[in-house]
Amino acid sequence: MRTNLLSFPSRPTASDSLDACLRTAIAEQRLIQFDYDGSTRVAEPHDYGLRESLPRALVYQRRKAGRGGPRVMGWRDLFLSKMSNWEVLAETFPGSRGDTHRHHYTWDVLYARVE
């Protein structure tokens, strides 16, 4: 069973919040793995902040296993309250996928963004 520990040493631990883990993953451009709506997902976290007064993350989903079938790649706007069993993986991603997603989302507060 996964825990909320990162997969490499000297990083945030289980006592750290999802907030700290997302900030680390975005700053270091590392993939995250988590459970959401009955599925385990692996994604690139790109934006993290408040929208409509709710903590959310904009991710580019790479893989999904579980309920709802194999809907794999693509942008997802996720509520942090639905995320569990998160991990920051050692695997990195190359960075921004361009500006197209940024024009579709207006953030009340933006905490972190992949540049």
N, C-alpha and C positions, 0 to 999 in steps of 0.2 A: 504494500500500500504506500502511495506517495504521501509525503508530508509537505509542509510549507517551507521546507529547507531548500536552499539553493544547491545546485549540483557541483559547486566548486568552493574551495575554502576562502576565508577572509572576506566574506560577503554578508549581507543581512541574513539573520537566522529566523527560525520559526517565531521567535518573540517579536520580530519586526512585522509591521503591518503590510497589507497588500500595497498600500501607498509607497512604502520604502522599496518594495520589490519592483513595482512598476517603474519608479524613478530610476532605479539601478538598471533595469532591463533596457529602458529607453536610452539612457546615457551611454550604455555600453553596447547598444544594438544587439541584444541577445534575445533569442526566442523565449517565449513563455509557454508553459503547458498548464492546463487548468481544466476543471470540470465546469460545464455551463449547460443548463437545461437538459440534463441527462446524457450529455456527450462529453467525451474527453477531446480537447482541442489543442492544437499547437499553432501558435500565431506569432507574427511580428507586431509588437506594440509600437504604434506610431504616435498617437496623441493620447493624453490623459488629462482630464480636467472635469469641470462641472458644466453640464448643459441642462437647461430647464431645471436648475437647482439640484441635480442629481449627479453623483460621481459616476463617470463613464470612461470607457477606453475605446478608442478607434484602433482596430487591429486589422492586419491582413492575415486572414486565416490560411494556413498551409495544409492542415490535416484535421479531420474530424472522424471520430469513431463513436458509435453508439446510436441512441435514439434519433430518428428522423432521416436515416439513410446517409449516404456518403457525399453529402454536399461539401465540397472540399474547398477550393481556393476562392478567395474574394474578400472584399471589405466587409467588416462587421462592426456595428456600433453596439457595445456591450455595457450592461449595467454591472458595476462592481459588486453590488449586493447579491448578484446571482453567481458570482465566481467563487469556487472553492478548490481546495487541494492544489493551489498554485505552486509552480516552481519556475525559477529562472534557469534556463538551460545554458550549458556551456557553449552551444552552437550559436554563432552570430549570423546576422543578415547584413547585406551591403549598405543599408541606409534607406533614405527616402525613395518612394516609388513615384516621385514627381508631385506636382502641385494640384493635380486634378481633384483629389479628395478634400483638400483644404478649402475649396470654394463651396463645398456642399454643407459644411458644418460651421456653425457659429457657436463659439464657446463662451459661456458666462465668465469662466476663469480657466485658463490653460496652465496646467502645472508643468507639463513636460511634453516635448515634441522632438521627434527625430528630425535632424536637420540634414 
